[in-house]
Amino acid sequence: QGYLAESGGGVVLAGGSLRLSCLASIENFYAYEMQWYRQAPGKERESVAYIKSDFRRFYSDSVLGRFTISRDNTKNMVYLEMSNLKPAATAVYFCDADFSTPPRNYWGTGTLVTVSS
């Protein structure tokens, strides 16, 4: 059993920055692929960025160059640094932990980011 807890959401003006954090209370955190998703009102869930256990990082085209995902395995934390935020980034941001063999997956409850124009 384990759980994830996101924090750091809030209201920010367009062009501003925020840093989201996710604390993962799971064993062997270092072995998990960690991902940030977001879901805007009335829209489907969208993958934003993920970081693999070997620290390789991947981003959606919509955030490439403006968002940075990172992890600290000593603290069981994953972060999402967001800059030059646009109103379209308004969404609930979720943290996800995924392990392939045996399959394990954990979700957080999300943190709301609101970007005002």
N, CA, C and O atoms as CSV, one atom per row, in Angstrom:
chain,resi,resn,atom,element,x,y,z
A,1,GLN,N,N,0.834,-1.185,0.000
A,1,GLN,CA,C,0.000,0.000,0.000
A,1,GLN,C,C,0.868,1.233,0.000
A,1,GLN,O,O,1.970,1.231,0.548
A,2,GLY,N,N,0.371,2.279,-0.612
A,2,GLY,CA,C,1.094,3.530,-0.643
A,2,GLY,C,C,0.186,4.626,-1.121
A,2,GLY,O,O,-0.943,4.373,-1.541
A,3,TYR,N,N,0.668,5.827,-1.059
A,3,TYR,CA,C,-0.129,6.933,-1.570
A,3,TYR,C,C,0.791,8.058,-2.003
A,3,TYR,O,O,1.961,8.120,-1.626
A,4,LEU,N,N,0.222,8.951,-2.812
A,4,LEU,CA,C,0.931,10.126,-3.299
A,4,LEU,C,C,0.181,11.374,-2.843
A,4,LEU,O,O,-1.047,11.374,-2.761
A,5,ALA,N,N,0.916,12.420,-2.552
A,5,ALA,CA,C,0.301,13.672,-2.114
A,5,ALA,C,C,0.926,14.827,-2.865
A,5,ALA,O,O,2.118,15.105,-2.726
A,6,GLU,N,N,0.104,15.502,-3.667
A,6,GLU,CA,C,0.580,16.661,-4.426
A,6,GLU,C,C,0.375,17.941,-3.625
A,6,GLU,O,O,-0.505,18.023,-2.768
A,7,SER,N,N,1.197,18.924,-3.918
A,7,SER,CA,C,1.061,20.242,-3.301
A,7,SER,C,C,1.676,21.276,-4.224
A,7,SER,O,O,2.367,20.943,-5.186
A,8,GLY,N,N,1.411,22.546,-3.913
A,8,GLY,CA,C,2.034,23.626,-4.659
A,8,GLY,C,C,1.137,24.336,-5.642
A,8,GLY,O,O,1.544,25.330,-6.242
A,9,GLY,N,N,-0.081,23.845,-5.820
A,9,GLY,CA,C,-0.984,24.520,-6.731
A,9,GLY,C,C,-1.428,25.864,-6.179
A,9,GLY,O,O,-1.200,26.180,-5.011
A,10,GLY,N,N,-2.066,26.648,-7.037
A,10,GLY,CA,C,-2.552,27.948,-6.616
A,10,GLY,C,C,-2.972,28.781,-7.803
A,10,GLY,O,O,-3.130,28.275,-8.914
A,11,VAL,N,N,-3.149,30.065,-7.554
A,11,VAL,CA,C,-3.541,31.004,-8.602
A,11,VAL,C,C,-2.324,31.831,-9.002
A,11,VAL,O,O,-1.611,32.358,-8.146
A,12,VAL,N,N,-2.096,31.939,-10.287
A,12,VAL,CA,C,-0.943,32.679,-10.787
A,12,VAL,C,C,-1.354,33.441,-12.041
A,12,VAL,O,O,-2.220,32.995,-12.793
A,13,LEU,N,N,-0.736,34.573,-12.257
A,13,LEU,CA,C,-0.997,35.331,-13.474
A,13,LEU,C,C,-0.306,34.687,-14.667
A,13,LEU,O,O,0.727,34.033,-14.526
A,14,ALA,N,N,-0.886,34.878,-15.831
A,14,ALA,CA,C,-0.267,34.382,-17.056
A,14,ALA,C,C,1.163,34.923,-17.154
A,14,ALA,O,O,1.426,36.098,-16.899
A,15,GLY,N,N,2.066,34.028,-17.530
A,15,GLY,CA,C,3.476,34.383,-17.592
A,15,GLY,C,C,4.242,34.070,-16.322
A,15,GLY,O,O,5.471,34.130,-16.300
A,16,GLY,N,N,3.523,33.740,-15.274
A,16,GLY,CA,C,4.157,33.445,-14.003
A,16,GLY,C,C,4.634,32.008,-13.902
A,16,GLY,O,O,4.587,31.248,-14.870
A,17,SER,N,N,5.098,31.651,-12.702
A,17,SER,CA,C,5.684,30.340,-12.459
A,17,SER,C,C,5.100,29.704,-11.209
A,17,SER,O,O,4.640,30.390,-10.296
A,18,LEU,N,N,5.130,28.388,-11.189
A,18,LEU,CA,C,4.748,27.619,-10.010
A,18,LEU,C,C,5.602,26.374,-9.950
A,18,LEU,O,O,6.101,25.893,-10.967
A,19,ARG,N,N,5.765,25.862,-8.747
A,19,ARG,CA,C,6.463,24.600,-8.556
A,19,ARG,C,C,5.538,23.641,-7.831
A,19,ARG,O,O,5.124,23.899,-6.700
A,20,LEU,N,N,5.219,22.551,-8.473
A,20,LEU,CA,C,4.410,21.512,-7.858
A,20,LEU,C,C,5.319,20.447,-7.255
A,20,LEU,O,O,6.394,20.148,-7.776
A,21,SER,N,N,4.862,19.891,-6.156
A,21,SER,CA,C,5.603,18.830,-5.487
A,21,SER,C,C,4.703,17.624,-5.292
A,21,SER,O,O,3.485,17.753,-5.170
A,22,CYS,N,N,5.308,16.468,-5.265
A,22,CYS,CA,C,4.568,15.232,-5.022
A,22,CYS,C,C,5.394,14.359,-4.088
A,22,CYS,O,O,6.511,13.961,-4.420
A,23,LEU,N,N,4.840,14.069,-2.930
A,23,LEU,CA,C,5.481,13.171,-1.975
A,23,LEU,C,C,4.917,11.777,-2.184
A,23,LEU,O,O,3.704,11.571,-2.127
A,24,ALA,N,N,5.792,10.838,-2.423
A,24,ALA,CA,C,5.368,9.465,-2.686
A,24,ALA,C,C,5.688,8.581,-1.485
A,24,ALA,O,O,6.851,8.295,-1.199
A,25,SER,N,N,4.660,8.164,-0.804
A,25,SER,CA,C,4.845,7.258,0.331
A,25,SER,C,C,4.720,5.830,-0.192
A,25,SER,O,O,3.713,5.158,0.033
A,26,ILE,N,N,5.745,5.384,-0.884
A,26,ILE,CA,C,5.772,4.048,-1.465
A,26,ILE,C,C,7.172,3.474,-1.305
A,26,ILE,O,O,8.163,4.205,-1.308
A,27,GLU,N,N,7.236,2.173,-1.168
A,27,GLU,CA,C,8.528,1.514,-1.047
A,27,GLU,C,C,9.235,1.507,-2.399
A,27,GLU,O,O,8.602,1.454,-3.453
A,28,ASN,N,N,10.548,1.561,-2.340
A,28,ASN,CA,C,11.358,1.493,-3.559
A,28,ASN,C,C,10.970,2.564,-4.571
A,28,ASN,O,O,10.862,2.305,-5.770
A,29,PHE,N,N,10.768,3.745,-4.066
A,29,PHE,CA,C,10.370,4.873,-4.926
A,29,PHE,C,C,11.318,5.002,-6.120
A,29,PHE,O,O,10.870,5.292,-7.229
A,30,TYR,N,N,12.600,4.793,-5.912
A,30,TYR,CA,C,13.592,5.002,-6.961
A,30,TYR,C,C,13.308,4.177,-8.213
A,30,TYR,O,O,13.746,4.535,-9.306
A,31,ALA,N,N,12.582,3.082,-8.059
A,31,ALA,CA,C,12.346,2.180,-9.183
A,31,ALA,C,C,11.115,2.540,-10.011
A,31,ALA,O,O,10.867,1.948,-11.061
A,32,TYR,N,N,10.352,3.511,-9.528
A,32,TYR,CA,C,9.108,3.866,-10.197
A,32,TYR,C,C,9.327,4.919,-11.263
A,32,TYR,O,O,10.182,5.794,-11.126
A,33,GLU,N,N,8.543,4.826,-12.329
A,33,GLU,CA,C,8.414,5.922,-13.277
A,33,GLU,C,C,7.381,6.881,-12.704
A,33,GLU,O,O,6.289,6.471,-12.309
A,34,MET,N,N,7.733,8.151,-12.665
A,34,MET,CA,C,6.860,9.161,-12.080
A,34,MET,C,C,6.356,10.090,-13.172
A,34,MET,O,O,7.116,10.510,-14.045
A,35,GLN,N,N,5.099,10.399,-13.116
A,35,GLN,CA,C,4.475,11.180,-14.172
A,35,GLN,C,C,3.544,12.245,-13.587
A,35,GLN,O,O,2.896,12.048,-12.559
A,36,TRP,N,N,3.507,13.368,-14.278
A,36,TRP,CA,C,2.527,14.400,-13.977
A,36,TRP,C,C,1.482,14.414,-15.090
A,36,TRP,O,O,1.813,14.466,-16.275
A,37,TYR,N,N,0.205,14.367,-14.680
A,37,TYR,CA,C,-0.914,14.516,-15.587
A,37,TYR,C,C,-1.655,15.788,-15.214
A,37,TYR,O,O,-1.444,16.339,-14.134
A,38,ARG,N,N,-2.506,16.248,-16.089
A,38,ARG,CA,C,-3.419,17.320,-15.744
A,38,ARG,C,C,-4.768,17.069,-16.412
A,38,ARG,O,O,-4.867,16.427,-17.457
A,39,GLN,N,N,-5.791,17.596,-15.770
A,39,GLN,CA,C,-7.124,17.506,-16.341
A,39,GLN,C,C,-7.809,18.847,-16.180
A,39,GLN,O,O,-8.085,19.295,-15.067
A,40,ALA,N,N,-8.073,19.473,-17.299
A,40,ALA,CA,C,-8.769,20.752,-17.306
A,40,ALA,C,C,-10.273,20.508,-17.290
A,40,ALA,O,O,-10.729,19.433,-17.679
A,41,PRO,N,N,-11.042,21.486,-16.847
A,41,PRO,CA,C,-12.500,21.329,-16.792
A,41,PRO,C,C,-13.067,20.962,-18.158
A,41,PRO,O,O,-12.810,21.636,-19.155
A,42,GLY,N,N,-13.839,19.885,-18.182
A,42,GLY,CA,C,-14.496,19.469,-19.409
A,42,GLY,C,C,-13.591,18.808,-20.423
A,42,GLY,O,O,-14.012,18.544,-21.549
A,43,LYS,N,N,-12.345,18.533,-20.041
A,43,LYS,CA,C,-11.404,17.932,-20.983
A,43,LYS,C,C,-10.879,16.613,-20.446
A,43,LYS,O,O,-11.018,16.308,-19.262
A,44,GLU,N,N,-10.276,15.840,-21.330
A,44,GLU,CA,C,-9.692,14.568,-20.920
A,44,GLU,C,C,-8.348,14.791,-20.225
A,44,GLU,O,O,-7.711,15.836,-20.356
A,45,ARG,N,N,-7.962,13.784,-19.500
A,45,ARG,CA,C,-6.675,13.830,-18.824
A,45,ARG,C,C,-5.542,13.865,-19.849
A,45,ARG,O,O,-5.594,13.197,-20.882
A,46,GLU,N,N,-4.529,14.653,-19.538
A,46,GLU,CA,C,-3.409,14.838,-20.466
A,46,GLU,C,C,-2.099,14.595,-19.725
A,46,GLU,O,O,-1.886,15.117,-18.631
A,47,SER,N,N,-1.230,13.802,-20.329
A,47,SER,CA,C,0.094,13.606,-19.750
A,47,SER,C,C,0.931,14.851,-20.012
A,47,SER,O,O,0.969,15.345,-21.139
A,48,VAL,N,N,1.594,15.355,-18.993
A,48,VAL,CA,C,2.398,16.562,-19.099
A,48,VAL,C,C,3.880,16.226,-19.200
A,48,VAL,O,O,4.583,16.720,-20.081
A,49,ALA,N,N,4.342,15.380,-18.287
A,49,ALA,CA,C,5.756,15.039,-18.257
A,49,ALA,C,C,5.940,13.774,-17.433
A,49,ALA,O,O,5.145,13.478,-16.541
A,50,TYR,N,N,6.993,13.034,-17.741
A,50,TYR,CA,C,7.335,11.915,-16.877
A,50,TYR,C,C,8.836,11.743,-16.811
A,50,TYR,O,O,9.576,12.164,-17.700
A,51,ILE,N,N,9.263,11.113,-15.733
A,51,ILE,CA,C,10.674,10.871,-15.507
A,51,ILE,C,C,10.839,9.417,-15.111
A,51,ILE,O,O,10.167,8.918,-14.208
A,52,LYS,N,N,11.733,8.758,-15.795
A,52,LYS,CA,C,11.922,7.339,-15.557
A,52,LYS,C,C,12.890,7.114,-14.403
A,52,LYS,O,O,13.491,8.056,-13.886
A,53,SER,N,N,13.029,5.863,-14.012
A,53,SER,CA,C,13.904,5.551,-12.879
A,53,SER,C,C,15.359,5.885,-13.188
A,53,SER,O,O,16.151,6.103,-12.271
A,54,ASP,N,N,15.716,5.926,-14.460
A,54,ASP,CA,C,17.092,6.281,-14.831
A,54,ASP,C,C,17.238,7.780,-15.094
A,54,ASP,O,O,18.262,8.236,-15.603
A,55,PHE,N,N,16.195,8.541,-14.738
A,55,PHE,CA,C,16.188,10.002,-14.812
A,55,PHE,C,C,15.982,10.556,-16.216
A,55,PHE,O,O,16.063,11.770,-16.401
A,56,ARG,N,N,15.721,9.720,-17.202
A,56,ARG,CA,C,15.344,10.247,-18.513
A,56,ARG,C,C,13.989,10.927,-18.383
A,56,ARG,O,O,13.101,10.463,-17.668
A,57,ARG,N,N,13.859,12.048,-19.102
A,57,ARG,CA,C,12.665,12.871,-18.976
A,57,ARG,C,C,11.975,13.030,-20.326
A,57,ARG,O,O,12.615,13.070,-21.377
A,58,PHE,N,N,10.663,13.120,-20.260
A,58,PHE,CA,C,9.861,13.282,-21.468
A,58,PHE,C,C,8.772,14.295,-21.187
A,58,PHE,O,O,8.226,14.359,-20.085
A,59,TYR,N,N,8.461,15.095,-22.217
A,59,TYR,CA,C,7.486,16.166,-22.059
A,59,TYR,C,C,6.484,16.153,-23.204
A,59,TYR,O,O,6.790,15.725,-24.317
A,60,SER,N,N,5.285,16.628,-22.907
A,60,SER,CA,C,4.330,16.843,-23.988
A,60,SER,C,C,4.767,18.073,-24.780
A,60,SER,O,O,5.452,18.951,-24.256
A,61,ASP,N,N,4.369,18.122,-26.028
A,61,ASP,CA,C,4.752,19.257,-26.870
A,61,ASP,C,C,4.232,20.569,-26.308
A,61,ASP,O,O,4.853,21.615,-26.498
A,62,SER,N,N,3.116,20.523,-25.628
A,62,SER,CA,C,2.490,21.754,-25.150
A,62,SER,C,C,3.264,22.419,-24.017
A,62,SER,O,O,3.058,23.601,-23.741
A,63,VAL,N,N,4.155,21.672,-23.356
A,63,VAL,CA,C,4.898,22.246,-22.221
A,63,VAL,C,C,6.399,22.227,-22.433
A,63,VAL,O,O,7.142,22.779,-21.622
A,64,LEU,N,N,6.855,21.608,-23.497
A,64,LEU,CA,C,8.295,21.478,-23.739
A,64,LEU,C,C,8.958,22.848,-23.760
A,64,LEU,O,O,8.521,23.765,-24.456
A,65,GLY,N,N,10.010,22.955,-22.987
A,65,GLY,CA,C,10.742,24.212,-22.900
A,65,GLY,C,C,10.268,25.133,-21.799
A,65,GLY,O,O,10.949,26.104,-21.468
A,66,ARG,N,N,9.118,24.848,-21.229
A,66,ARG,CA,C,8.579,25.712,-20.167
A,66,ARG,C,C,8.430,24.969,-18.846
A,66,ARG,O,O,8.473,25.591,-17.784
A,67,PHE,N,N,8.258,23.665,-18.890
A,67,PHE,CA,C,8.103,22.847,-17.682
A,67,PHE,C,C,9.333,21.958,-17.513
A,67,PHE,O,O,9.948,21.534,-18.491
A,68,THR,N,N,9.676,21.686,-16.257
A,68,THR,CA,C,10.782,20.779,-15.954
A,68,THR,C,C,10.355,19.811,-14.862
A,68,THR,O,O,9.918,20.225,-13.788
A,69,ILE,N,N,10.484,18.532,-15.140
A,69,ILE,CA,C,10.206,17.506,-14.135
A,69,ILE,C,C,11.525,17.047,-13.532
A,69,ILE,O,O,12.535,16.932,-14.226
A,70,SER,N,N,11.500,16.787,-12.230
A,70,SER,CA,C,12.692,16.291,-11.556
A,70,SER,C,C,12.252,15.389,-10.401
A,70,SER,O,O,11.088,15.375,-10.003
A,71,ARG,N,N,13.210,14.649,-9.884
A,71,ARG,CA,C,12.918,13.769,-8.759
A,71,ARG,C,C,14.090,13.774,-7.800
A,71,ARG,O,O,15.241,13.986,-8.183
A,72,ASP,N,N,13.760,13.535,-6.539
A,72,ASP,CA,C,14.771,13.406,-5.493
A,72,ASP,C,C,14.485,12.086,-4.792
A,72,ASP,O,O,13.576,11.994,-3.967
A,73,ASN,N,N,15.262,11.075,-5.124
A,73,ASN,CA,C,15.019,9.750,-4.565
A,73,ASN,C,C,15.360,9.663,-3.084
A,73,ASN,O,O,14.926,8.732,-2.407
A,74,THR,N,N,16.126,10.613,-2.573
A,74,THR,CA,C,16.446,10.611,-1.147
A,74,THR,C,C,15.260,11.085,-0.313
A,74,THR,O,O,15.184,10.821,0.887
A,75,LYS,N,N,14.341,11.785,-0.961
A,75,LYS,CA,C,13.181,12.337,-0.251
A,75,LYS,C,C,11.854,11.757,-0.743
A,75,LYS,O,O,10.790,12.132,-0.251
A,76,ASN,N,N,11.916,10.851,-1.706
A,76,ASN,CA,C,10.692,10.306,-2.331
A,76,ASN,C,C,9.821,11.421,-2.902
A,76,ASN,O,O,8.602,11.426,-2.735
A,77,MET,N,N,10.466,12.353,-3.569
A,77,MET,CA,C,9.747,13.511,-4.095
A,77,MET,C,C,9.927,13.605,-5.608
A,77,MET,O,O,10.967,13.243,-6.159
A,78,VAL,N,N,8.891,14.097,-6.249
A,78,VAL,CA,C,8.972,14.462,-7.660
A,78,VAL,C,C,8.392,15.874,-7.783
A,78,VAL,O,O,7.434,16.230,-7.096
A,79,TYR,N,N,8.991,16.666,-8.670
A,79,TYR,CA,C,8.630,18.067,-8.796
A,79,TYR,C,C,8.264,18.392,-10.242
A,79,TYR,O,O,8.677,17.715,-11.184
A,80,LEU,N,N,7.480,19.444,-10.377
A,80,LEU,CA,C,7.189,19.986,-11.697
A,80,LEU,C,C,7.336,21.493,-11.612
A,80,LEU,O,O,6.511,22.190,-11.021
A,81,GLU,N,N,8.417,21.980,-12.224
A,81,GLU,CA,C,8.647,23.418,-12.301
A,81,GLU,C,C,7.952,23.928,-13.556
A,81,GLU,O,O,8.218,23.457,-14.662
A,82,MET,N,N,7.058,24.896,-13.374
A,82,MET,CA,C,6.285,25.414,-14.499
A,82,MET,C,C,6.565,26.904,-14.656
A,82,MET,O,O,6.430,27.667,-13.700
A,83,SER,N,N,6.946,27.308,-15.831
A,83,SER,CA,C,7.225,28.717,-16.078
A,83,SER,C,C,6.461,29.192,-17.308
A,83,SER,O,O,5.959,28.397,-18.103
A,84,ASN,N,N,6.388,30.521,-17.437
A,84,ASN,CA,C,5.663,31.129,-18.547
A,84,ASN,C,C,4.284,30.472,-18.705
A,84,ASN,O,O,3.903,30.039,-19.793
A,85,LEU,N,N,3.569,30.414,-17.611
A,85,LEU,CA,C,2.290,29.720,-17.610
A,85,LEU,C,C,1.251,30.468,-18.443
A,85,LEU,O,O,1.217,31.698,-18.483
A,86,LYS,N,N,0.419,29.691,-19.094
A,86,LYS,CA,C,-0.634,30.229,-19.925
A,86,LYS,C,C,-1.988,29.843,-19.330
A,86,LYS,O,O,-2.076,28.853,-18.604
A,87,PRO,N,N,-3.034,30.597,-19.620
A,87,PRO,CA,C,-4.362,30.241,-19.091
A,87,PRO,C,C,-4.781,28.813,-19.442
A,87,PRO,O,O,-5.523,28.181,-18.690
A,88,ALA,N,N,-4.306,28.307,-20.580
A,88,ALA,CA,C,-4.655,26.938,-20.971
A,88,ALA,C,C,-4.072,25.899,-20.025
A,88,ALA,O,O,-4.469,24.735,-20.074
A,89,ALA,N,N,-3.149,26.292,-19.175
A,89,ALA,CA,C,-2.564,25.367,-18.199
A,89,ALA,C,C,-3.446,25.179,-16.973
A,89,ALA,O,O,-3.145,24.351,-16.113
A,90,THR,N,N,-4.522,25.933,-16.887
A,90,THR,CA,C,-5.446,25.783,-15.766
A,90,THR,C,C,-6.017,24.373,-15.751
A,90,THR,O,O,-6.640,23.927,-16.714
A,91,ALA,N,N,-5.790,23.676,-14.630
A,91,ALA,CA,C,-6.199,22.277,-14.539
A,91,ALA,C,C,-5.882,21.763,-13.140
A,91,ALA,O,O,-5.201,22.417,-12.351
A,92,VAL,N,N,-6.395,20.584,-12.864
A,92,VAL,CA,C,-5.943,19.850,-11.690
A,92,VAL,C,C,-4.769,18.984,-12.136
A,92,VAL,O,O,-4.866,18.242,-13.113
A,93,TYR,N,N,-3.669,19.087,-11.415
A,93,TYR,CA,C,-2.455,18.352,-11.741
A,93,TYR,C,C,-2.316,17.166,-10.789
A,93,TYR,O,O,-2.403,17.304,-9.568
A,94,PHE,N,N,-2.098,16.004,-11.390
A,94,PHE,CA,C,-1.999,14.757,-10.642
A,94,PHE,C,C,-0.611,14.161,-10.801
A,94,PHE,O,O,0.035,14.279,-11.843
A,95,CYS,N,N,-0.186,13.524,-9.741
A,95,CYS,CA,C,1.066,12.782,-9.745
A,95,CYS,C,C,0.740,11.292,-9.838
A,95,CYS,O,O,-0.223,10.815,-9.238
A,96,ASP,N,N,1.550,10.576,-10.590
A,96,ASP,CA,C,1.312,9.142,-10.792
A,96,ASP,C,C,2.628,8.392,-10.654
A,96,ASP,O,O,3.663,8.834,-11.153
A,97,ALA,N,N,2.577,7.263,-9.977
A,97,ALA,CA,C,3.748,6.398,-9.845
A,97,ALA,C,C,3.433,5.066,-10.488
A,97,ALA,O,O,2.382,4.477,-10.236
A,98,ASP,N,N,4.342,4.598,-11.314
A,98,ASP,CA,C,4.072,3.370,-12.063
A,98,ASP,C,C,5.289,2.447,-12.021
A,98,ASP,O,O,6.421,2.858,-12.278
A,99,PHE,N,N,5.015,1.185,-11.688
A,99,PHE,CA,C,6.049,0.145,-11.689
A,99,PHE,C,C,5.540,-1.009,-12.525
A,99,PHE,O,O,4.377,-1.396,-12.416
A,100,SER,N,N,6.409,-1.561,-13.364
A,100,SER,CA,C,5.916,-2.485,-14.384
A,100,SER,C,C,5.832,-3.938,-13.944
A,100,SER,O,O,4.869,-4.627,-14.282
A,101,THR,N,N,6.834,-4.425,-13.185
A,101,THR,CA,C,6.851,-5.856,-12.885
A,101,THR,C,C,7.229,-6.084,-11.422
A,101,THR,O,O,8.379,-5.867,-11.039
A,102,PRO,N,N,6.255,-6.528,-10.592
A,102,PRO,CA,C,4.830,-6.694,-10.879
A,102,PRO,C,C,4.177,-5.323,-11.048
A,102,PRO,O,O,4.688,-4.326,-10.537
A,103,PRO,N,N,3.058,-5.268,-11.756
A,103,PRO,CA,C,2.436,-3.971,-12.018
A,103,PRO,C,C,1.876,-3.333,-10.756
A,103,PRO,O,O,1.087,-3.940,-10.031
A,104,ARG,N,N,2.293,-2.112,-10.509
A,104,ARG,CA,C,1.800,-1.326,-9.400
A,104,ARG,C,C,1.610,0.097,-9.891
A,104,ARG,O,O,2.404,0.605,-10.682
A,105,ASN,N,N,0.560,0.729,-9.419
A,105,ASN,CA,C,0.268,2.094,-9.831
A,105,ASN,C,C,-0.392,2.827,-8.688
A,105,ASN,O,O,-1.282,2.299,-8.022
A,106,TYR,N,N,0.056,4.059,-8.467
A,106,TYR,CA,C,-0.495,4.901,-7.418
A,106,TYR,C,C,-0.809,6.270,-7.990
A,106,TYR,O,O,-0.090,6.793,-8.841
A,107,TRP,N,N,-1.914,6.839,-7.494
A,107,TRP,CA,C,-2.339,8.175,-7.910
A,107,TRP,C,C,-2.485,9.083,-6.707
A,107,TRP,O,O,-2.808,8.630,-5.609
A,108,GLY,N,N,-2.247,10.357,-6.916
A,108,GLY,CA,C,-2.569,11.337,-5.901
A,108,GLY,C,C,-3.962,11.910,-6.148
A,108,GLY,O,O,-4.636,11.543,-7.110
A,109,THR,N,N,-4.376,12.803,-5.275
A,109,THR,CA,C,-5.703,13.417,-5.394
A,109,THR,C,C,-5.670,14.725,-6.170
A,109,THR,O,O,-6.718,15.293,-6.476
A,110,GLY,N,N,-4.482,15.200,-6.486
A,110,GLY,CA,C,-4.366,16.359,-7.355
A,110,GLY,C,C,-4.219,17.673,-6.624
A,110,GLY,O,O,-4.569,17.808,-5.452
A,111,THR,N,N,-3.687,18.644,-7.361
A,111,THR,CA,C,-3.571,20.007,-6.858
A,111,THR,C,C,-4.010,20.948,-7.983
A,111,THR,O,O,-3.621,20.771,-9.137
A,112,LEU,N,N,-4.812,21.937,-7.639
A,112,LEU,CA,C,-5.401,22.814,-8.643
A,112,LEU,C,C,-4.473,23.968,-8.985
A,112,LEU,O,O,-3.973,24.667,-8.104
A,113,VAL,N,N,-4.256,24.151,-10.263
A,113,VAL,CA,C,-3.503,25.292,-10.781
A,113,VAL,C,C,-4.449,26.144,-11.611
A,113,VAL,O,O,-5.105,25.656,-12.531
A,114,THR,N,N,-4.506,27.413,-11.273
A,114,THR,CA,C,-5.357,28.351,-12.010
A,114,THR,C,C,-4.472,29.480,-12.538
A,114,THR,O,O,-3.797,30.171,-11.774
A,115,VAL,N,N,-4.490,29.648,-13.845
A,115,VAL,CA,C,-3.695,30.702,-14.477
A,115,VAL,C,C,-4.661,31.745,-15.012
A,115,VAL,O,O,-5.472,31.466,-15.896
A,116,SER,N,N,-4.566,32.932,-14.475
A,116,SER,CA,C,-5.489,33.989,-14.879
A,116,SER,C,C,-4.817,34.914,-15.887
A,116,SER,O,O,-3.612,35.158,-15.827
A,117,SER,N,N,-5.614,35.414,-16.798
A,117,SER,CA,C,-5.077,36.296,-17.853
A,117,SER,C,C,-5.206,37.756,-17.466
A,117,SER,O,O,-4.808,38.635,-18.230
